[in-house]
Amino acid sequence: MIYDITRDLSADAILYPGDIRPRFREIDNGQYRVTEMTIGTHSGTHIDAPSHYLEGGRTVDQIPLDVLAGSARVLDCSDVETVIGPGSLAGRLRGVRTLLLKTWFSRREQFDPGYPALSLEAADLIVEAGITCLGTDAPSIEAFSGDGSVHRRLLGGGTVVLELLDLAAVPEGDYHMVALPMRLAGADGSPVRAILCNKDREE
């Protein structure tokens, strides 16, 4: 089974307040058509590179591809209303290098400032566990009222972040993931196309 965990990137995509609204304009040149696009580096399903929050941090084109392709664990945190704390993760991280957090937000089509987000203490636990990629189906890994501390802890600790995934149809379990950004030189993030497949398919 292959799951496409990427949200559609369209003019109606969920927009984090202050981000760039995606715009698309088709141009017909007679013999062929092209589309002019205006998108941000954090439009739709996307990756946060370290340079998103850390001056001098790695840009998206410098992230090793093996961080974004390999084994991944989906944890169902749908019962968490707003704060994903250490208690939701304790005892569930052994051997994990990519962790994807499934919440109630996967089925939402509009921005909600009360989306589930990671606490700073949970971010500490993830970094200490050696997780190199952390994903969420919410618009951000950090609370809307956050001051950037969670992002800085993760990105500064060697954990890149995927946001606005679509995990609605994905059961909790272990998978193989590929989530590749555009190769944007010097950029702080990029939209990604992210997929999961069952481990037995990988083998």
N, C-alpha and C positions, 0 to 999 in steps of 0.2 A: 504494500500500500504506500502510495506517495501522497503527501499532504502539501499543498501549496499554502504556506502560512504568511503570504504577502497580501496586504490590503491593496485594492485597486487604487492607482494613483490618478486622480481625476480632479476636475474643478470643484467637485463636491466632497473631496477627501476631508477627514477630520483635521482640523487646523488648531494647533496649539497657539494660544493668544500671542500675537506679536510675530509669528512666523509668516512666511511669504505664501500667499494664496496661489496655488498652481493655476496656470492659465495655458490654454492650448488654442492655436489658430492655424487652421488648415490653409495652405497656399496651393492653388491649382495653377501649374505652369503650362497647362495645355496637354503635354504628353505624359506628365507625371504629377504627383502630389507630394508635398512635404508638409510637416507640421512644425510650426514655431512653438517652442515651449518656454515657459517661465516657471521654474521651480526652485525651491531652496534645497540646501544640502541636508535638511531635516524634514523634508516633505514625505508624507506617507510612511510606509515601513522603511526604517533607516538605521544607520549605524552612527554612533557617537565615537569619533576618534578622540584620543587623549587631548589633541590640540583644541578640542571644543571648549575645554575648561582650563587647560594647563598651558601656560606660555612655554613654548619650546617643546611641547609634547609631540608625539608622533602624529603625522597627518594620515589621512585615510589610505593614501597610496603606499604608506610605509608599514601598514599592519600586515604581518605575515599571513599568507593565505591559510596555513594550517590552523590558525586560530579560528577561522570562519568555516572550516570544513572538517567534519569528524563526528565523533560520538557526542550525543547531547541527551540530557534528561529533562523531560517535561514534568514539572510539579504542579499539581492542581491545588491552587490556593483560592478557589472560588468562594470559599466560606469566609474569607477575610474581607471585611468591609472597606477599610481604608489603609491600615498600616500593616505591612508584612514585616514582622519582627523575627528575632532569632528563633522563637518557639515554632514558627512555621517551617523552619529549615533544619533545626537541630536533628542530627542522626540521619539526614537524608542526602548528605553531600559527598559521602565517601566515594572516591574514584571518579568524581564528576569533573569534567573540564569545561563543558558548556552547560549552563543551566537556563531553562526557559520557564518563566513563571506564568501560569495560566490563571486568569482572574475573571471576575464577572464582566470586565470591560470588553472582552472579545466580541460580545454580541451587541455592543453599542455602536451607533452610527453617528453620534453627535458628541462633541467635547463635553466632558463633565469634570469640573474642577475637583470633585471628590473621588477621583479614580484611585485604585489601590496603589500604594507606593512603598518603597523599601525604607526601613528605618536605618539610621546611621549604624546602629549596633549590628543589624543584619548585614549591612555592607562590610563591616569589619569581619564578620564570620565568613563571608564569601571570599574576601581577599585572603584571609588566613587559610582557607581551604584550597587555595591555589587555582581557583576557577578563573579561566582566561577570557571567557565570553559569557555575559549575562544578558538574557533577553526578557522582555515583558510585552504583554499585549496592550498595556496602558500607553497613553501618550508620552509618558516620561517615567523613568525609573525612580524619580524623586518627586515628592509631594509638590503640588502647585504652590504651596506656601514656603517651599524649601529655599535655602540660601546658597545652594550649590555644593554643600558639604558632602552629600552622598555621591554626587558625580565625581567630585575631586578625590574622594576616598577610593572609589572603584577605578577610575581612570589612572590615578596616580599609583595605584597598587598593582597595575598590570592587567586589569579587567576591562575589556572593551564592552560596549553596551549596544544592544539592539532594542529598538522601541517601536511600538505600534504594530506588533505582530498580530496575526489572526490565528488563535489557537482554539477557536470555538469547537472544531470538529475533532481535535486531537486528544485522545485519552492520555492520562498520566502514564509515563513509562520511558524506556530508553530507545533512542532513535539514532539515525545518522543524519546530520544536518549539513546543508550547504547554504550559505548566506553571503553572496558576493556583492560588494559595492562596485560602482563605477570607478575607474582608475582616474580619479580627479587629483591632479598634481597639487599638493599643498593644501588640500581642503580639510575642513574640520569634521566632515561627515559626508554621507551620500545615501540616496535611496538604495535599497537592496532588493534583490529577488531571493526570497528565502524558501527553502523546501525541506521537508523531513521525509525520510523513508524508514520503514521498519528495519530493525537490525538484521533480521533473517534475509531480507532482500539484499542488503549490503554484502552479506556473506555468500 
